[in-house]
């Protein structure tokens, strides 16, 4: 009986050792995988300038307006292939200027024509890029979706006052859309840690919510140039 109990304790002891070793191996594998993935992800900062405008619509006249953009970026090279997955979080205002669009307040009072409407967005684009090396540089180009969250606005009336927080809007528009979604295209050149990038984005939905379902959905587009710097190589 004693010998049976001793044998049983021995096997339990061996099993505990094996389990402990297996746990250590799993932890090492997870740590190695995490390190490998993080080593392949590069993080950086980006800043630039872009022009934006709404599309061409009947009886509507507008001009491009320019705004700065700034934010953070990350890039992951997919298994040493020529394909890259990139993402950005950008403070990226967009809008239009010098319009013939009549503006009204919440009570329907006509305020005059809109000289400038700049809407602040936090825009999050995600893209798949194809890259090819040429000399000391890598050329990358691709496209992907974006989503943008509205965080405020500034509307200026021609020869008049400036308003914000959606208190004055184009006639027959009840509010600024809280979320935009669309597609972006980018092409750029990277030298070591520096990235020079051209970009274009087009929304699929309108920047305003209409007072009626029959109203036009004014979509917005933007294009510009940015420069980024990767903190990790």
C-alpha positions in Angstrom: 0.0 0.0 0.0 2.8 2.3 0.9 4.6 1.6 -2.3 1.5 2.3 -4.3 1.0 5.7 -2.6 4.7 6.5 -3.1 4.4 5.7 -6.8 1.3 7.8 -7.1 3.0 10.8 -5.4 5.9 10.4 -7.7 3.7 10.5 -10.8 1.9 13.6 -9.4 5.2 15.2 -8.8 6.4 14.5 -12.3 3.1 15.8 -13.7 3.4 19.0 -11.7 6.9 19.5 -13.2 5.7 18.9 -16.7 2.8 21.3 -16.2 5.1 24.0 -14.8 7.5 23.5 -17.8 4.6 23.7 -20.2 3.3 26.9 -18.6 6.8 28.4 -18.9 7.0 27.4 -22.6 3.6 28.9 -23.3 4.6 32.2 -21.6 7.9 32.2 -23.5 6.0 31.6 -26.8 3.5 34.3 -26.1 6.2 36.8 -25.1 8.2 35.9 -28.3 5.2 36.3 -30.5 4.2 39.6 -28.9 7.8 40.9 -29.3 7.9 39.8 -32.9 4.6 41.5 -33.8 5.5 44.7 -31.9 8.9 44.7 -33.6 7.2 44.7 -37.0 4.9 47.6 -36.1 6.3 51.1 -36.5 4.8 54.1 -34.7 5.2 57.8 -35.6 3.8 61.2 -35.9 2.4 63.0 -38.9 1.5 66.6 -39.8 0.4 68.2 -43.1 -1.9 70.5 -45.0 -5.0 69.7 -47.0 -7.6 71.4 -49.2 -11.3 70.4 -49.0 -14.6 71.2 -50.6 -18.1 69.8 -51.1 -19.0 68.2 -54.5 -20.6 70.0 -57.4 -24.4 70.4 -56.9 -27.0 72.3 -58.9 -27.2 76.1 -58.0 -24.4 75.6 -55.4 -21.1 77.5 -55.6 -18.2 76.9 -53.2 -14.4 77.1 -53.1 -11.7 75.0 -51.5 -10.6 75.8 -48.0 -7.2 74.9 -46.5 -6.5 73.4 -43.1 -3.7 71.8 -41.2 -3.8 68.2 -40.0 -1.9 66.5 -37.2 -1.8 63.1 -35.6 -0.2 59.7 -35.0 0.4 56.8 -37.3 1.3 53.1 -37.2 2.5 50.7 -39.9 2.8 46.9 -40.0 4.6 45.1 -42.8 2.7 41.9 -43.5 5.0 38.9 -43.2 8.0 40.5 -45.0 5.8 40.9 -48.1 5.6 44.1 -50.2 2.3 44.9 -48.5 1.8 47.2 -45.5 -1.2 47.8 -43.2 -1.3 51.4 -42.0 -3.5 53.3 -39.7 -3.7 56.9 -38.5 -5.6 59.0 -36.0 -5.7 62.6 -37.3 -7.2 65.9 -36.2 -8.3 66.9 -39.6 -10.7 69.9 -40.2 -12.5 70.0 -43.5 -15.1 72.4 -45.1 -15.6 75.0 -47.8 -15.6 78.7 -48.4 -16.8 81.6 -50.6 -20.2 80.0 -51.1 -23.6 81.3 -52.3 -25.3 79.1 -49.7 -27.9 80.8 -47.5 -27.5 80.1 -43.7 -30.2 80.2 -41.1 -30.3 79.9 -37.3 -32.3 77.3 -35.3 -35.5 79.5 -35.5 -35.2 79.7 -39.3 -34.0 83.3 -39.5 -31.9 83.9 -42.6 -28.4 85.1 -41.6 -26.8 85.6 -45.0 -24.5 83.7 -47.3 -21.8 81.4 -45.9 -18.3 82.8 -46.3 -16.6 79.8 -44.5 -17.7 76.6 -42.8 -14.9 74.6 -41.2 -15.9 71.4 -39.5 -13.5 69.7 -37.1 -13.0 66.0 -37.4 -11.0 63.2 -35.8 -10.4 61.1 -38.8 -9.2 57.5 -38.7 -8.0 56.1 -42.0 -6.8 52.5 -42.5 -5.1 51.5 -45.7 -3.4 48.6 -47.4 -0.3 49.8 -49.3 2.0 48.2 -51.8 5.6 49.2 -51.5 8.7 48.8 -53.7 12.3 49.8 -53.0 14.1 52.1 -55.4 17.6 53.1 -54.3 17.5 54.3 -50.6 13.8 55.0 -50.8 10.6 53.0 -50.7 7.6 54.0 -52.8 4.2 53.1 -51.3 0.7 53.5 -52.6 -2.7 52.1 -51.7 -6.2 52.8 -50.4 -8.7 51.9 -47.6 -11.7 53.1 -45.7 -11.9 55.9 -43.1 -14.2 57.0 -40.4 -14.3 60.6 -39.1 -16.0 61.9 -35.9 -17.2 65.5 -35.9 -16.0 67.5 -32.8 -17.1 71.1 -33.6 -17.4 73.7 -36.3 -16.9 77.4 -37.2 -19.3 79.1 -39.6 -18.7 82.6 -40.8 -21.3 84.8 -42.6 -20.1 87.1 -45.4 -19.6 90.5 -43.9 -21.1 89.2 -40.7 -20.6 87.2 -37.5 -19.0 83.9 -36.8 -20.9 81.0 -35.2 -20.2 77.6 -33.8 -21.6 74.4 -32.3 -24.0 74.0 -35.2 -26.1 77.0 -34.1 -26.2 78.3 -37.7 -26.3 76.0 -40.7 -27.2 76.0 -44.4 -30.9 76.5 -45.0 -32.8 73.2 -44.8 -30.0 71.5 -42.9 -30.9 70.6 -39.3 -27.5 69.5 -38.0 -24.0 68.5 -38.8 -23.5 64.7 -39.3 -21.8 63.3 -36.3 -19.9 60.6 -38.3 -18.5 60.6 -41.8 -17.3 57.5 -43.6 -15.6 57.1 -47.0 -12.5 56.0 -48.8 -9.0 57.3 -48.9 -6.1 57.0 -51.4 -2.5 57.7 -50.6 0.9 57.5 -52.3 4.2 58.4 -50.8 8.0 58.0 -50.6 9.8 56.9 -47.4 13.5 57.5 -46.7 14.5 55.6 -43.5 12.2 57.1 -40.8 10.8 60.0 -42.9 7.6 59.6 -45.0 6.3 62.1 -47.5 2.8 61.4 -48.5 0.1 62.6 -50.9 -3.5 61.8 -49.9 -7.1 62.1 -51.2 -10.3 61.2 -49.4 -13.9 61.2 -50.4 -16.9 60.8 -48.0 -19.8 58.4 -48.9 -22.3 60.3 -46.7 -23.2 63.9 -46.4 -21.7 66.4 -43.9 -25.2 67.6 -42.9 -28.5 65.9 -41.9 -31.3 67.4 -44.0 -34.7 68.6 -42.7 -36.4 66.3 -45.3 -35.5 63.0 -46.9 -35.6 64.7 -50.3 -32.7 67.0 -49.6 -29.3 66.7 -51.2 -26.5 64.9 -49.3 -23.5 67.2 -49.6 -20.5 64.9 -49.6 -17.0 66.3 -49.0 -13.6 65.6 -50.4 -10.1 66.5 -49.3 -6.6 66.3 -50.7 -3.2 67.3 -49.5 0.4 66.6 -48.5 1.7 65.3 -45.2 5.1 64.4 -43.7 5.6 61.7 -41.1 8.3 60.5 -38.9 8.6 57.0 -37.5 10.1 56.7 -34.0 11.0 53.1 -34.5 12.7 51.6 -37.5 
